[in-house]
Amino acid sequence: MAPSERLALAVNRVPFLRPLEKFRVMALCPETDRFANLCRGDIEQILQRRFDDPGVPAQWYLEAAEKDRKGLTRGRFQCTFYWSRGYPPQLREIYDPPLLLYHRGELPDWSKPLVAIVGTRHPTGQAREIAYALAFELAGLGLTTVSGLARGIDAEAHRGSSDAGGQSVAVLGNGVDILFPGSSAEVGRRLLAAGGVLLSEYPPGDPPLARNFPARNRIISGLARTTVVVQAPLRSGALITADYALEQGRELVVHRVGLAGERGAGSRRLAEQGAAVIADAADILGDWGWVQRGADRKQLAARMCGCENTGKQLARAMEEELAGRIVCRSGRVFERSKDGK
């Protein structure tokens, strides 16, 4: 392991450092020996702020990093660093990217757009069904869903994607060796079995502390091209994710099903502030530059072929679909725009 990677593992374990401060400490102390000799006062002087957390000697973090390294070599989990090829390029665009990401499972193709589906932990039955259905439909279109594995909307989104055979990314507020909450443990296992991935900036063994989850939300929105708030009350963590999405220049939409009642008060506020209201995956694809053709496969084939032979029509339509020029889903036909979005 390169010294810089060992140093990154150590710096990432310092609990009182903000994301950007971790990069600064690494830049000013590029060698592990220099970092090992730091005390809290040195770090305070480097960053020009005082810390309430007393921390521990820097050498302790290096020893913990060595344990993390052994976990990596034994294959218990993996890690991708900010400068690594496998690091999500869209996270390099945000203001405070994570220094590194631990993960269990298969990383998706980061060049393809992802959709974040978030919402309350206590949704209505209809909102729960919509979260599942939306993720299921997106997976059928070959799109990856991102959420936080929390109970409620998050869990339903992961479950819908997995049931459709799609890939799902769960961003955690704890170490990737912990499936939290317990009610979502089975969802996490199914996610991994379906080819998804558990992702976290927190080291293995880190517990799910309350302070971790707001920061976790910036990664969820940062990974996604579009964030969908299915249903959120006024005091919902999903609204934090929505704020991050706007700050990061990502698309933010709300689902129409989640607008009613107290549990939809936060969603209504987002809509009043300008967030688009969607009904299904078709609305998301339309915003991306996909054009919906209001026809089924037979109607599309008839327009393309101009002939009366249904067999030839369907064969031509299937060729277009296999070539990736169109997508047929739930009786709807989509084609990619000319700019390739």
C-alpha positions in Angstrom: 0.0 0.0 0.0 1.3 3.4 -1.0 2.2 5.7 2.0 -0.4 8.2 0.8 -3.1 5.6 1.1 -2.1 4.6 4.6 -2.0 8.3 5.5 -5.5 8.8 4.0 -6.8 5.9 6.0 -5.4 7.4 9.2 -6.5 11.0 8.5 -10.0 9.8 7.6 -10.3 8.3 11.1 -9.8 11.6 12.8 -13.4 12.2 13.9 -13.3 16.0 14.4 -12.0 16.8 10.9 -14.4 18.1 8.3 -14.1 16.6 4.8 -12.1 19.5 3.3 -9.9 19.7 6.4 -8.8 16.1 5.8 -7.4 17.1 2.4 -5.6 20.1 4.0 -4.0 18.0 6.7 -2.8 15.5 4.1 -1.3 18.3 1.9 0.6 19.9 4.9 1.7 16.5 6.3 2.3 14.3 3.2 4.4 11.8 5.1 3.2 9.4 7.8 6.1 10.1 10.1 5.2 13.8 10.1 1.6 13.1 10.8 2.5 10.7 13.6 4.2 13.5 15.5 1.2 15.8 15.3 -0.8 16.7 18.5 -4.2 18.3 18.6 -2.7 21.7 19.1 -0.7 21.3 15.9 -3.9 20.4 13.9 -5.7 23.4 15.5 -2.9 25.7 14.3 -2.9 24.2 10.8 -6.7 24.6 10.4 -7.0 27.8 12.5 -9.9 26.6 14.6 -10.3 24.9 18.0 -11.8 21.5 18.6 -14.1 20.4 21.4 -13.1 16.7 20.8 -9.8 16.0 22.5 -9.0 13.2 20.1 -6.1 10.8 20.6 -2.4 10.8 19.6 -2.0 10.8 15.8 0.0 7.5 16.1 -3.2 5.8 17.2 -4.9 6.7 13.9 -2.0 5.3 12.0 -2.3 2.0 13.9 -6.0 1.9 13.2 -5.2 2.6 9.5 -3.0 -0.5 9.6 -5.9 -2.6 10.8 -8.0 -1.2 8.0 -5.3 -2.1 5.6 -5.4 -5.7 6.8 -9.1 -5.7 6.3 -8.7 -4.6 2.7 -6.1 -7.2 1.9 -8.3 -9.9 3.4 -11.2 -8.8 1.2 -13.6 -8.0 4.0 -14.3 -4.7 2.3 -12.7 -2.4 -0.3 -11.7 1.2 -0.5 -11.4 3.8 -3.3 -9.5 7.0 -2.7 -10.2 10.5 -4.1 -7.4 10.1 -6.6 -8.3 6.5 -7.6 -9.8 5.5 -11.0 -12.8 3.9 -9.3 -13.8 7.1 -7.4 -17.1 8.5 -8.6 -16.2 11.5 -10.7 -19.4 13.3 -9.8 -18.3 13.5 -6.2 -15.2 15.3 -7.3 -17.5 18.1 -8.4 -19.1 18.8 -5.0 -17.8 21.3 -2.5 -16.8 18.8 0.2 -16.1 15.4 -1.4 -15.2 12.5 0.8 -11.4 11.7 1.0 -12.2 8.0 0.4 -15.0 5.6 0.2 -15.2 2.1 1.8 -17.5 -0.3 0.0 -18.8 -3.8 0.0 -20.2 -5.1 -3.3 -19.9 -4.1 -6.9 -19.4 -0.4 -7.8 -21.7 0.7 -10.6 -20.6 2.3 -13.8 -20.2 5.9 -12.6 -20.5 7.2 -16.2 -24.2 6.3 -16.3 -26.7 8.6 -14.6 -28.0 7.6 -11.1 -31.2 8.5 -9.4 -31.5 9.2 -5.7 -34.8 8.2 -4.1 -35.3 9.5 -0.6 -38.1 10.3 1.9 -39.5 9.8 5.4 -38.9 6.8 7.6 -42.7 6.8 8.3 -44.4 7.0 4.9 -48.0 6.4 4.0 -48.8 3.1 2.3 -49.2 4.8 -1.0 -45.8 6.6 -0.8 -44.2 3.3 0.2 -45.6 1.6 -2.9 -44.5 4.4 -5.1 -40.9 4.3 -3.9 -40.8 0.6 -4.6 -42.5 1.0 -8.0 -40.3 3.9 -9.1 -37.1 2.1 -8.3 -38.4 -1.1 -10.0 -39.1 0.9 -13.1 -35.8 2.7 -13.1 -34.0 -0.7 -12.7 -35.9 -2.0 -15.7 -34.5 0.9 -17.7 -31.0 -0.1 -16.6 -30.6 2.8 -14.2 -29.0 2.6 -10.7 -30.9 3.8 -7.6 -29.1 5.6 -4.7 -30.6 5.8 -1.2 -29.6 5.5 2.4 -30.9 2.1 3.6 -33.1 3.8 6.3 -36.5 2.3 7.0 -39.4 3.6 5.0 -38.8 5.2 1.6 -35.1 4.3 1.4 -35.7 0.6 2.1 -38.5 0.4 -0.4 -36.4 2.0 -3.1 -33.6 -0.5 -2.5 -36.1 -3.4 -2.4 -37.7 -2.3 -5.6 -34.4 -2.1 -7.5 -33.2 -5.4 -6.2 -36.5 -7.2 -7.1 -36.2 -5.9 -10.6 -32.6 -7.3 -10.9 -31.2 -3.8 -10.8 -28.1 -2.3 -9.1 -28.6 -0.2 -6.1 -26.2 2.0 -4.0 -26.8 2.3 -0.3 -24.8 5.2 1.3 -24.4 4.5 5.0 -23.8 6.7 8.1 -21.7 4.0 9.7 -19.1 1.5 8.7 -19.8 -0.8 5.8 -19.5 -3.8 8.1 -22.7 -2.7 9.9 -26.2 -3.0 8.4 -28.2 -0.3 10.1 -31.0 -0.1 11.0 -31.7 -3.8 11.9 -35.0 -3.6 10.1 -33.1 -2.9 6.8 -30.6 -5.7 7.3 -32.4 -8.1 5.0 -32.8 -5.3 2.4 -29.0 -4.7 2.5 -28.3 -8.4 2.0 -30.6 -8.6 -0.9 -29.1 -5.5 -2.4 -25.6 -7.1 -2.3 -26.9 -10.4 -3.8 -28.5 -8.4 -6.7 -25.1 -6.8 -7.5 -25.5 -3.6 -5.5 -23.0 -1.9 -3.2 -22.8 -0.6 0.4 -20.8 2.7 0.4 -19.5 4.8 3.3 -16.8 7.4 4.1 -16.8 6.1 7.7 -14.3 3.4 8.7 -15.3 -0.1 9.4 -16.6 -0.5 12.9 -17.8 3.1 13.1 -21.3 3.1 14.8 -24.3 4.9 13.3 -23.9 8.2 15.2 -26.6 10.8 14.6 -24.1 13.4 13.5 -23.0 11.1 10.6 -26.3 11.1 8.7 -26.6 14.7 7.5 -23.1 14.5 6.1 -24.0 11.1 4.5 -26.8 12.8 2.7 -24.4 15.0 0.7 -23.0 11.9 -0.9 -26.4 10.5 -1.8 -27.3 13.7 -3.7 -23.8 14.1 -5.0 -23.8 10.7 -6.7 -27.2 11.3 -8.4 -28.1 13.3 -11.5 -31.6 13.6 -10.1 -32.9 13.4 -6.5 -36.5 12.3 -6.0 -38.2 13.2 -2.7 -41.1 10.8 -2.6 -42.6 12.0 0.7 -41.2 14.2 3.4 -42.6 16.1 6.5 -41.2 19.4 7.5 -38.6 17.9 9.9 -37.2 15.2 7.6 -33.6 14.2 6.8 -34.8 14.0 3.1 -35.0 17.8 3.1 -31.3 17.9 4.0 -30.6 15.8 1.0 -32.8 18.1 -1.1 -30.8 21.1 0.1 -27.6 19.4 -0.8 -28.9 18.5 -4.3 -29.7 22.2 -4.9 -26.3 23.4 -3.6 -24.5 20.8 -5.8 -26.4 21.8 -8.9 -28.3 18.5 -9.2 -31.9 18.1 -10.4 -34.5 18.0 -7.6 -38.0 16.7 -8.0 -40.8 15.6 -5.8 -43.4 12.9 -6.4 -47.0 13.9 -6.6 -48.1 11.0 -4.4 -46.2 12.4 -1.4 -47.7 15.9 -1.4 -50.7 15.4 0.9 -51.1 15.7 4.6 -48.5 16.4 7.4 -46.2 13.7 6.1 -46.0 15.6 2.8 -45.6 19.1 4.2 -41.9 19.2 3.4 -42.5 17.9 -0.1 -45.2 20.6 -0.7 -42.7 23.3 0.4 -40.1 22.0 -2.1 -42.8 22.1 -4.8 -43.8 25.6 -3.8 -40.1 26.7 -4.0 -39.9 25.4 -7.6 -39.1 21.7 -7.5 -40.8 19.9 -10.4 -43.6 17.4 -9.5 -43.3 14.0 -11.2 -45.6 11.1 -11.6 -43.2 8.3 -12.8 -39.8 7.5 -14.3 -41.0 9.0 -17.7 -40.9 12.5 -16.2 -37.3 12.0 -15.0 -36.2 10.7 -18.4 -37.9 13.6 -20.1 -35.8 16.0 -18.1 -32.7 14.2 -19.1 -33.4 14.7 -22.8 -35.1 11.4 -23.5 -38.2 11.8 -25.7 -41.2 9.7 -25.0 -43.0 8.3 -28.0 -46.7 7.9 -27.2 -46.9 4.4 -28.6 -46.3 0.8 -27.8 -43.9 -1.5 -29.7 -46.3 -2.3 -32.5 -47.2 1.4 -33.2 -43.5 2.4 -33.1 -42.6 -0.4 -35.5 -45.3 0.6 -37.9 -43.9 4.1 -38.1 -40.4 2.9 -38.6 -41.1 0.3 -41.2 -44.1 1.7 -43.0 -45.3 -1.8 -43.7 -48.2 -4.0 -42.7 -46.2 -7.1 -41.6 -46.5 -7.1 -37.8 -43.6 -9.6 -37.5 -41.3 -7.4 -39.4 -42.4 -4.4 -37.4 -41.7 -6.1 -34.1 -38.4 -7.4 -35.3 -37.3 -3.9 -36.3 -38.4 -2.4 -33.0 -36.5 -5.1 -31.1 -33.4 -4.3 -33.1 -33.7 -0.7 -32.1 -34.2 -1.6 -28.5 -31.2 -4.0 -28.4 -29.0 -1.4 -30.1 -29.8 0.9 -27.2 -31.5 3.6 -29.4 -34.9 3.1 -27.7 -36.2 1.7 -24.4 -39.6 0.0 -24.1 -41.0 -0.1 -20.6 -44.5 -0.7 -19.3 -46.1 0.0 -22.6 -44.1 3.2 -23.2 -41.3 3.7 -25.7 -38.4 6.1 -25.1 -35.6 7.1 -27.5 -32.4 8.8 -26.7 -32.0 12.4 -27.7 -29.4 13.2 -30.4 -26.9 14.6 -28.0 -26.7 11.2 -26.3 -27.9 12.2 -22.8 
